[in-house]
Structure formats: structure tokens, C-alpha cells
Amino acid sequence: MLTQFFGSYLLNNKIVSSKNLCEALEAKDKTRVKLGVLAINAGYMTAKQVDAVHKKQTTVDKRIGDIAVEMGYLTEAQVDELLGTQKTGCLLLGQALVDMGCLTNEEFEAVLKSYKEDNNITDADFSKEDNQKTESVISSFYKLKGDYAEYCREYVSILFKNFIRFIGDDFTPLESAECDPSQCAVVQEICGDFCAVTSISADDRACVAFASRFAEEELTENDDYTKDVISEFLNLSNGLYNVNISETMGKELGLTPQEAATAADIEAIKAKKVLKIPVEFTFGKVVFTLAVI
């Protein structure tokens, strides 16, 4: 999940464009993280040292690791450690952007350091996609505090895990997004010890693409079947959320049947707290809402 927030960090700080970020998200699963990026992430080498090794490699027939050892930048043990490192999504995304020419190694080094410092992320945290650190990243990103912060944070966490599990990890959380009031939406109410209205809204193209991925079949239009598929995703995600809230907070929650609505209907809800969760997939933007009532 840290990969997606790293993408948001790059986008919000205007380090990469939305177009380039989408292309990198599509490319990252076919990307091989190079030793230089691994060494930069581990703090074993600077970007300038990595560039020096790459330059040296153009003049000799040797592997990057061997050259780095010869130049005194790495030990053989460090090379073995790095080559055995789990390739996290953040590093795959960064490598894809470097390969595309959107970032230099030096720029990647700087932004990676800033991202870790701004979010108080250690190398150990960064090596895992899902850990307790993601809770603080979610809270910081959505500025969650007050009575409903824990409910909202858990909702985002469950929702994003379900994206990764059922839709794909090629998405970027956005800080804000405007919805066309006429856009179709699916609504479901969470009721019980905690009450909220949840919704999904998107344009026709994004609805069809989202539903196609969840249904694992190629859909072509935003018809009743597509809406039913999207409704089922909302019901599944909300159901998992309710189970988790029951287990962690001891709250008993239920769900009402899903209903069709428009984005304007969602905006009209009088709520104590409204959390908008816009996400940019590589196929388009989808906006989720949790309105506490």
C-alpha cells in the first residue's frame, strides 16, 4: 500500500506528471529493479556513486556488483544482500520512472529520502507493503483526527487492500477530485453501532473497466450488469470492513441493500463527517465516499 502513497507523493509534489505515473504503474510489474536502485534505497551508495559505476561499466565487461566492489562502494556481502532483497512495489515504481527517463538516479535518491522522512518510514517499514506504518500514512494523507478517525482509517485500509486483491495495484490515491453530479453511483448504508453511507461513483468508461476487472470478464458498456458487479464489490468491501470493525472494536454493524444513485445524491447527504476517497486507476478515476451519519 505504501507504493500507492509514494505515487501520490510524486504526483502532489509535481515530481512526475499524472500521465507518466500511470505509464510507470503499468510498466512496474515488468520492471527489474537494478542493483543501483537497491543500493540507494539501502543507503549503501549515493546516486552519484551509482552513476559512476554505470559509466565505468560502459568501458569494461563486468557486472555492476563487481564494479561497485572494485571501486570500494560495496562489499561482496552487501551485493549478495541486495540481490536477495525483496523487490517492493515502491522500488519497482521508482525503477520504472528511472528507466522511462522521468527521474535520474539522483532525483530518485532525493525523493525517496524525502518521502521516508516526511512519513517517518524506516527502511524496515519500507520493505513491507502492508504494516502498521500504513495506518499513520493513511491518517496523515487524509488528515484524519477526531471521533471518527479510526473508523475512517480502517475503511481506507480495507478498501485499498481490496483494490489490490480484486482490481489491481495500478492506482494512485488523490487528495481531492470533482465529480460530475450526473455520474452514476452505487450507494450502501452501514448501520448499527456506527452508521455511514458509502458510495462508488465514476464515469461510464471507468465503471466498465472497474467492473471488468472485478468480474474477470470483458464488459463493454455501463449497463445493469455492470452496475450489479460494482454493487457487489461495494457490498464485499463493506462486509469485510464490518467484520474487521466487529473484531477490533467490538461494534456490531449491518448493511442495507445497495441502491443506484448519482454523485449529486451523495453530495446532498447531511453527514457528521464526509471522507472522500478519490483514486486514479490507469483506466480512469473512481471516487469512493464514506459519509458518517
N, C-alpha and C positions, 0 to 999 in steps of 0.2 A: 504493500500500500504506500510505502514511502516513495516508491518510484513515481506514482501519480502526483504526489505533492511536490516532488522535485521538479516534475514537468511544469506544474503551476508556478513554482518559484522562478523558473527560467522565463516563463511567459509574462508573469506580472512585473518582473524586473527588466522586461524588454531586451532580454539577452538573446532570445530567439523569437521568430515570428510564429504565429499560430499554424501557418502552412508548413513551415519546416518542422515544427514539433510533431504535427500529425504524420508527416513523412517518416520522421525518426521513430515514432511509436510503431508504425507499420513495419519498419526495417529492423527493429531491435531483436526480434526473435530469430532473425537470420544473421545476426551480427556476432562476431567473435571478439571478445574482449582481449585486447592486446596487453602484453606484459607491461608496457609503459603506463597504461591507464591503471592497471592493478597496483603498480609501484607508487604512482601518485596518490591513489586512494589510501594505501597503507602508510604513506608518509615516508617511504624509503628513498624516494627520488623526487626531485623537483621537475617541473615541466622542462626547464632549460636543460637539465641533465638528460632527460628522455630524448629531447630533440637532438642533443649532441650524439647520443647513441645511434639514433636513426640516421644521422648524417654519416657517421662512421660506417654504418652497415652498407652504405652505397659504394664503399671502396674496398670492402673485404667480404669474403664468402663465409660468414659466420652468423650464428643465431644471435638474436637480440640479447638473450640472457647471458651468453658467453661474453659478448662485447661489454655488457654492463659490469660483469665481474672483472674483466681485464682492466676496465677504466676505473675500478675501485668504487663504483656506485652501489653495487650489491655484492652480497656474499653468495656462494653456491647454495647455502641453506635457505637464504631469502628467496632465491629464484625458485627453488623447489616448493617453498611455502606458497609463493604467489601463484605458481602454475596449478597448485592444488586448491586454490581459493574458490569458493562457491561464487559463480558469476551472478551477482544480484542484478535486478532489473534496472536500478539506478545507473550502474556501471555500463550495462548494455545500452541504455538510452544515451548516456554520455558518449560512449564509443561510436554509436551511430551518428551522433551530431558531429563528432570529430571527423569521421570518415566522409560525411557529406560536405565538410568544409565550413560548417556553420560555427564551429568553435575550434580554436587552436588548443594544443595541449596546455599551454599556459593559461588560456582563458578557462578551460575546464578545471584546472587546478584551483584557480581563484574562486570560481563559482561554487565548486564542491566544498571548499573550505568555508565559504560564507554561509552556505546552506546548513552545514553541520553546526556552525557556531550560532546562527540565528535560532535554530531549533534545539540547541543543546543536545545534539546527536553525537554519540561516540562511534568509533569505528566498529565496536561490538554491536551497537544498535543498528548501524548501517548495513551490517552483513545479513540482517534478517528483514524480510519484507513485512512481517506481522509480529509486533511485540508491544510491550506496554508503552514504549515511546510514541507509538502512533496515536495513542489517546491524547497526549499533550499536543501533538502536531494538529490533530483534528480540532481540539479546543482552541488553539491559537489561530488556526486558519479561519474558523467560523466565529471567532470571538465569543465563545460560549462561556457564560457565567450566570450565576443566579439559580433560582429554584429548579429550572428545567434543564440545566446544563448536562447533567448526567444522562437524562433521557435522550436529549438531542445527540450527544456524542455517541451513545450506543447505537442510535438509529443510523447515523452516518457510517459507523464502523460495520454494522451488519449489511447495510446496503452496498457498500463498496466491496465487501467480501463476496457478495452475491453477484456483483458485476463480474469480478474476476473469475468466479466459478462458473457462471452460466452465460455471460455475454462476451467477455473478453477484457484484457487488461489494457487495451489501447484507448484509454480515456484520461482526461485531464480535468480536475475539479476547477471550476471558475468561481471567482469571488462574487460576481453578480451577472445577471443576464435578464434581458427583457423578453417577455413572452407576447406573441400575438394573441390578443384577447379571444380571437375566434379559434385558436388552435384546439384540437381535440384533447381531451384529458380523461383519465380514469381516476375515480375517487374511491377511497375506502376509509371507513372510520374505525379507529382503535377505541374501544370502550372498556370501562371498568374502573380500577383504582387510578388509572391515568387515561385521560381522554384526548384524542387528537384526530384531525382529519389529514389523511395522507393522499398524495396525488402524483400522477405522472402526466406531463404534457410535452408535446413535441409537434413539429410539422409532419406532413404526410410522409416525406422521404425518410426522416429519422424513425418514425413509428414503424414503417415497413422493415427497415434494416434491423432495428432493435428486436422486433418480433421474429424476424427470420433467424436471428442468432439464437434466441431462446427456444424457438420451436425446432431448431436444427433442420429447417427446410426453406427453400427459396420462395418467399412470398413476393407478390408483385404490386399489390395495391392495399390501401388502408381501408379494408372492408370490415365487416363484422367479425370475421375470423381473426384478423389481425388485432382488433381491439380486444377480443377474448384472450388472445395469447398475452397481450400486455397486461390485461387484468389479472391473469394467472400469475405473472411474475410479481405484481404488486402484492397479491394475496400470499404467495410463497414467502416473499421477503418479510412482509409484516408478520406472518405466522412465526417465522424464525425469531424475529425481534421479540414478539410476545413471550415465547418460550424462554429466551435469554433474560428478559426483564423479570420473569417469574422466578428463575433460578438465582439470579444475582441480587434482586431487590425485594423478592417476596411479594410482588404485586400481581394480582390476578387480572388478566386482560382478555378481551374477546374481540372479534372482528365482525363488522356488518358486511353484507354482500357488496361487491364492487358495483359502481354505477358510472355511467357516462356523464361527462360534464365538459365545460370549456375552461380555458385558462381564466376567463373573466369570472366564472363562478368561484374559482379558488381564491381569487383576489378579494372577493366580496365577503369571505368568511370573517366573522369577528372573532379574533383569537387573542389569547393572553400572550402568546409567543409564536412567531412565524419564522421557521427556518427554511430558507430556500437553498436547494442543493443543485445548482446547475452544473452539468458535466458536458464536456465536449468530447464525444467519441470521434474516431476518424471518419465515421459516416454522417455525423451531424450532432446537433445539440439536443439534449434531453434535460428537462427541468423537473426535479422532484421537490415536493413541499411537505413539510411536517408542521401543521398548524395546531398548536395546543389550545384546547377549548375548555 
